[in-house]
Amino acid sequence: MTDNTIMRGKEIYDQELDLTGVTDFGFSLDDLLTGRKAIPLHGARFDLAVNGRSNGQVAGRAHGFDFLRVRADGRMELDLHLTIETDDGQRISLSGDGQAALRNDEPILDIFGNIRLSTASKEYAWVNDRQIWSVGTATLAPGKIRVKAFMQ
């Protein structure tokens, strides 16, 4: 294992998102974060609504959902579905998967994503061609998410 934590590739966006809504299905996000209750054996699901801004080469309003699945062992699996409405009036679909890890004794998630961007816009056709990796954090108490994405 290497100690090098620098993300490789060209940074194409930096997103600042607000968590605008949480839908739980019988096990609350508060229960997860406080550890008051054990995660059910079958896991838990949360639909997290997000809204905010994407800056960089893909700049505009970003909004959508993360359908977060939490396994009984605590592993958090991301299922991302966002729309980026660019400042010049185009739309880019963002989908992805990945993992999130809760930091010890902090209501902060470290986020690691595998992102796919898609559009038929000629101006942004370049987003369709390459692999994109993302890293970030979600500070859950104020509901703030920060993610940087790198095209490989």
C-alpha positions as CSV (number, residue, x, y, z in Angstrom):
1,M,0.0,0.0,0.0
2,T,1.2,3.5,-0.7
3,D,0.9,6.6,1.4
4,N,0.3,8.7,-1.7
5,T,-3.3,10.0,-1.3
6,I,-3.1,12.4,-4.3
7,M,-5.9,11.8,-6.8
8,R,-4.6,11.3,-10.3
9,G,-6.2,12.8,-13.4
10,K,-7.5,16.2,-14.4
11,E,-9.9,17.9,-12.0
12,I,-13.1,18.7,-13.9
13,Y,-15.4,19.8,-11.2
14,D,-15.6,20.7,-7.5
15,Q,-19.1,20.4,-6.1
16,E,-20.6,22.0,-3.0
17,L,-23.9,20.4,-2.2
18,D,-26.5,20.8,0.5
19,L,-28.3,17.8,1.9
20,T,-31.9,19.0,1.4
21,G,-33.9,15.9,2.4
22,V,-33.6,12.5,3.9
23,T,-36.1,9.7,3.4
24,D,-35.5,6.7,5.7
25,F,-37.2,3.3,5.6
26,G,-37.7,2.3,9.2
27,F,-34.2,3.1,10.5
28,S,-33.2,6.7,10.9
29,L,-30.0,8.5,9.8
30,D,-29.8,9.7,13.4
31,D,-29.8,6.1,14.7
32,L,-27.0,5.3,12.3
33,L,-24.9,8.3,13.3
34,T,-25.3,8.0,17.0
35,G,-25.1,4.2,17.2
36,R,-28.1,4.1,19.5
37,K,-29.5,1.2,17.5
38,A,-27.7,-1.5,15.7
39,I,-28.1,-1.6,11.9
40,P,-30.7,-4.2,11.0
41,L,-29.3,-7.5,9.6
42,H,-30.9,-6.7,6.2
43,G,-29.3,-3.3,6.2
44,A,-30.9,0.1,5.8
45,R,-31.7,2.5,3.0
46,F,-31.8,6.3,2.8
47,D,-32.7,8.5,-0.1
48,L,-30.6,11.6,0.2
49,A,-31.8,14.7,-1.8
50,V,-29.0,17.1,-2.7
51,N,-28.8,20.5,-4.3
52,G,-26.0,22.9,-4.9
53,R,-23.3,24.0,-7.3
54,S,-20.7,22.4,-9.6
55,N,-17.7,24.5,-10.4
56,G,-14.9,24.0,-12.9
57,Q,-15.2,22.7,-16.4
58,V,-18.6,21.3,-15.6
59,A,-20.1,24.4,-13.9
60,G,-23.7,24.9,-13.0
61,R,-26.5,23.8,-10.7
62,A,-26.3,20.2,-9.5
63,H,-29.3,18.4,-8.0
64,G,-30.6,14.9,-7.5
65,F,-30.3,11.9,-5.2
66,D,-28.0,9.5,-3.6
67,F,-29.8,6.2,-2.8
68,L,-27.5,5.2,0.1
69,R,-27.5,1.6,1.2
70,V,-25.9,0.7,4.6
71,R,-25.1,-3.0,5.1
72,A,-25.3,-4.6,8.5
73,D,-21.5,-4.6,8.8
74,G,-21.6,-0.7,8.4
75,R,-20.4,-0.6,4.8
76,M,-22.1,2.3,2.9
77,E,-22.8,1.9,-0.8
78,L,-23.6,5.0,-2.9
79,D,-26.0,5.0,-5.9
80,L,-25.8,8.5,-7.3
81,H,-28.2,10.1,-9.8
82,L,-27.8,13.9,-10.3
83,T,-28.5,16.4,-13.1
84,I,-26.0,19.2,-13.8
85,E,-27.7,22.2,-15.5
86,T,-24.7,24.0,-16.9
87,D,-24.3,27.8,-16.8
88,D,-24.7,27.9,-20.6
89,G,-28.0,26.0,-20.6
90,Q,-27.0,22.4,-21.2
91,R,-27.8,19.3,-19.1
92,I,-25.4,16.6,-18.1
93,S,-26.5,13.4,-16.4
94,L,-24.3,12.2,-13.5
95,S,-24.6,8.7,-12.3
96,G,-22.2,6.7,-10.2
97,D,-21.5,4.3,-7.4
98,G,-19.0,4.1,-4.7
99,Q,-18.5,3.9,-1.0
100,A,-18.7,6.1,2.1
101,A,-17.0,5.5,5.4
102,L,-18.1,7.1,8.6
103,R,-15.1,8.6,10.5
104,N,-14.6,7.4,14.1
105,D,-16.4,9.6,16.6
106,E,-17.3,12.3,14.0
107,P,-20.5,12.8,11.9
108,I,-18.4,13.0,8.7
109,L,-18.4,10.6,5.8
110,D,-15.4,10.1,3.5
111,I,-16.7,9.6,0.0
112,F,-15.1,7.6,-2.9
113,G,-16.9,7.5,-6.2
114,N,-16.9,6.0,-9.7
115,I,-18.7,8.6,-11.8
116,R,-20.3,8.5,-15.3
117,L,-21.3,11.7,-17.1
118,S,-23.5,11.6,-20.1
119,T,-24.9,14.2,-22.5
120,A,-25.8,14.6,-26.2
121,S,-24.7,18.2,-26.0
122,K,-21.9,18.9,-28.6
123,E,-20.3,21.4,-26.2
124,Y,-19.9,18.8,-23.5
125,A,-19.5,15.6,-25.6
126,W,-16.0,15.2,-24.1
127,V,-17.6,14.1,-20.7
128,N,-18.8,10.9,-22.4
129,D,-15.4,9.5,-23.2
130,R,-13.4,8.9,-20.0
131,Q,-13.5,7.4,-16.6
132,I,-14.1,9.8,-13.7
133,W,-13.1,9.2,-10.0
134,S,-14.3,11.4,-7.2
135,V,-13.4,12.0,-3.6
136,G,-15.0,14.1,-1.0
137,T,-16.6,14.5,2.4
138,A,-20.1,14.8,3.8
139,T,-20.4,16.7,7.1
140,L,-23.8,15.4,8.2
141,A,-24.7,17.7,11.1
142,P,-25.0,20.8,8.8
143,G,-25.7,18.7,5.8
144,K,-22.8,19.9,3.6
145,I,-21.1,17.8,0.9
146,R,-18.0,18.6,-0.9
147,V,-16.8,16.4,-3.8
148,K,-13.9,16.8,-6.4
149,A,-13.9,14.8,-9.6
150,F,-11.0,13.8,-11.7
151,M,-11.1,12.6,-15.3
152,Q,-8.7,9.8,-16.0
